[in-house]
Amino acid sequence: MSQTTVSSSGQTIGLPGQVADSMDTNDIVSGFNSEASNQLPWGYGLMRGPAGQNSFVLPSGASGTMEVSGLNVFSAAHQRAGNADPNGNFSGDMGASGLLPKASLQVGIRGRFIVPVENTVQPGDRAFCRVVATGALTNGIWSGTNMGGSYVRDCTQQGIFRSSTYTAYDGTTKVAVLEWDAVNKPA
């Protein structure tokens, strides 16, 4: 039987943090969440943390000299945490919104990734990363426009959106394909 109709709303695409394609220059490094209590959501921008080269935290306005150095790449190797034991340790490393403190993670420093966006983006829009949370918008989410000088970090030299905004697999999260290069900066 042939298909006779096509959805006008388009198909949903992957999930935040997923590698968007098999670009030859994908560069992903290992690290760990060095946040004291914050979880690191998939696809969110990350800054190097205070605990050394492989430590990563969500970007924040208080991180003045730190730059956005990558994003949290999705991996199916993580397990839901469940309840904490009496010492505060969890059986898994993934909470309700992302990777728990001390969890290992993969950080995309170069490549094309599906990232969550706070507003509608178009191909060719340059990237900004939120560093001050406001309302429902949290640190590390991406934008295609400068939504307020002190609220976002200018990443226009490192990131360019290669797709328009889409709806992720969950039917509500807005995502787009971001080409990110913290080393050479994309054209």
N, C-alpha and C positions, 0 to 999 in steps of 0.2 A: 504494500500500500504506500502511495507517495504522500509526502507532506504537502498540504494545501494552504496552511496558514503559518504565519511567523509572528511571534510575540512582538508587539510594538514597544514594549517596555524593555526589551533586550534580555539577554541571559545574565544571570548572576555570575560573578567570577569568584575566584578563590577566597582566601581569608587573609586578614592583615598579617604582614610579616612573611608571607609566602614569596619564594623566588618567582619572579614573573616570567622569565624565559631562560633559555640555556645560553645566554650571552657568554662568549668566551672569556670575558674579563671579570666574571663574578669573583669576588674576593671576600671570603668569610673567615673571621678569626674567632677563637674561643675566648671566653671570659667568664665572669661571674657577677651576680647582682650584689653590689656592696651597699645597697640602701639599708638603712636601719630598720625600716618597717614597710616601705612601699614595694608593691609588686610591679614588675616591668611587663606591660602589655606588649603583645606581638605587634611588630611594625613601627612601634614608637621610636622616636629619636633618642639617642643615648649620648652621654658625655662620659669621659674617663672619670673614674671615682678617685677618692683620696687614698685607697688601699693599694695602689700600684698600677702598673701598666695594663693588667688584665681585668681591672675592676671597673664596673660601669654603673652609672646612676642615671635617673631621669634628669634632663636639663632643668636648671632652675635659674631664676633671676639672681639668686645669691651666688651663683657660680661664676661671677664676673669674667674672669680670664679664661674659663674653660670653653671650648668650642664643641659643637655637635660633631661627634667623631664616627657615628654609625647608627645602625638601627637594629632592633631586636628581631632576628630572623626566626620564623616559625620552625619548630621541630616537633615531630610526633613522638620523640623519645622521652618526653616528660610525662609524669603521672600526677593526677589530681591528689592534693595533699590530704584531705580528710580532716580528722581532728588532731589537735596537738596532744602530745603525751604530757605527763606532769612536769617535764623539763622544758616544755615549749617547743619541742622538735616535732616535725611533721613526717608522715610516712612517705609523702611524695614531695615534689618541688614546685608544683603549680597550684596557685590559688584560684579564686573566682575571677580575677581580672588579669592575671599574668604570672610570671615567675616570681617565686618567693625570695626574700633575702637569702643570700649565700648560694642560691641555685646557679648551676652552670648554665651558660647560654652561648648562642652563636650570634656574632655581631657582623652585619653586612657593612663593609667599608667601601665596596665597589660592586656595582651591578644594577640590575633592574628588579625592584621589589614592589609588591602590593602593600601600600601603606594606608592607614586610616587618615582621612582628611576632615577638617572642621568646616570647610566651605567648598563650594563647587570650584573645580579646577578645569583647565583646558590644556591640551597639548601645547607645550612651549612655555607654560607658566613656570617661573622659577620658584624654588622652595623656601619656605620659612618654617621654623619649628617653635612651637609654643614653649616658653620658659616660665610663665606665670599663669597659674590656674585661675580661671574666672568662670563662675557658674558651673555648667556641665562640662566645660572645656578643661582638659587636664594637660599637665606638662608632657611634652614629647609628641603631641599630635601635630600633624603637618597641615600647612596652608599654602595656597598659591598666591596669596596677597599678604602684605604687611598689615596685620589687624591691629596694630598699635605698637609704636616703637619699643617700649620697655616690656611688652608682653611676649614678644617673639624674638628669636635669634635669626639674623639674616644668614641664610644658607644658599643664597642665589648663585654663589660661585661653585657650590658642591652639588646642587640638585636641580633637576629639571623634570617636570612632569611629562610623560610620554603618552598619557591617555587622558580622556575626560573622566569625570567622576562616575563611578558605577556603584551598584549595591552589592555588598559582599554576600557570602553564602547564607548569613543569618537573616537576610531580608531587610535589615535596618541600617547596618553600618555602612557609611559612605567611604569608599576606597578609590584609589587611583594608582597607576603604575608610576613610580618615581625612579628615575635613573640617578643613582647616587654615586659620587666619586669623591671621597675624602682625600684622595691622593693627587689626582691630576686635574680634577674639575671638568665636567662635561661641557661640550660646546652646544 
